[in-house]
């Protein structure tokens, strides 16, 4: 499955960069000494559908089928890294 790396800066509502490799993303993060989260996302499928497909999440409550829930859905099972001032906290 194809994937991308998405960087969300600390306190940001929107993505500040999408990259084809973790290395490319980390170069950007380190260059500007950024803080935030770098997450790997599969292409062509939502995080909500991907988590169900992988058996990581199954909706069990009515609210988990709502648009509000689906549009905010993320999974801690997605590979992700935290950065502070350009350095990975891993």
N, C-alpha and C positions, 0 to 999 in steps of 0.2 A: 504494500500500500504506500502511495506517495504521501509525503508529509511536509509540513513547514514548521518553522519556529517563530512564535509570536511573542513580541516583547511588549509588556504593559508597564509603563513607568509608574512609580509609586504615586498614589493619589490621582492618577489619570482615569478618565472615563473611557478613553479611546486608545487603541493600539498605536504605538509610535514606530513600529517596524515589523516587517514580515520577511523572514529569511529562509533560504533553501538549506542552510546547515547551521548547526549549533556554533561552529567555529566562526562563521560569518557574523552571526548575531553577537557573539562575545567580543569580536573586534569592535563592533559598533558600541556596545555597552562600555568596554574599557576605554575606548577613544574619548568618550564624553563623560566618563566616570559616573554612570547612571545607576540609579537604584530602582528596583522593581522585580518583576517576575518574568522569566522566559519559559514558555510552555510549548511542547510539541503537540501539534494538531494534525489529524489525518485530513487529507484533501478529499473533497467530494462527499463528505458525510458530516453531519453535525456531531458535536460532542455528546449530545443526548442519545442519538441513535447509535453512535460508536460504542458508548458505555453499555447499552443494552445488547448490542451485537457481541461484545466481548464477555458478556455475563457479569459485568462489574456492577450494573445497576438495573433493577427492574422496578417500574412504578408499581406501588402498592396502595397508594392513597389517591382519591379523586383529584386533589390539587396538583398531583404530579403529572397530570395529563393536560394541564392548563397552559395557555400560551405564555402567561407570565412566568411560570416555572421553567418551561422549556427554553425561553429566550434568555434566561439568566443561568442556565445549567452549566456547570463545570464539574470536572471529576478530579479528585486528588490522585487518581490512578494514572492520569496523564503524566508523562515524564515532564518535570518542571524543576527550575532552579531559581533561587532567590539571590539577588545582588544588592550590595550596599556600596555606594561610591565606586562602582565598577568592579568590585570584587565579589566572587561567588561565595555564598555562605555555606556551601556544601561541605 
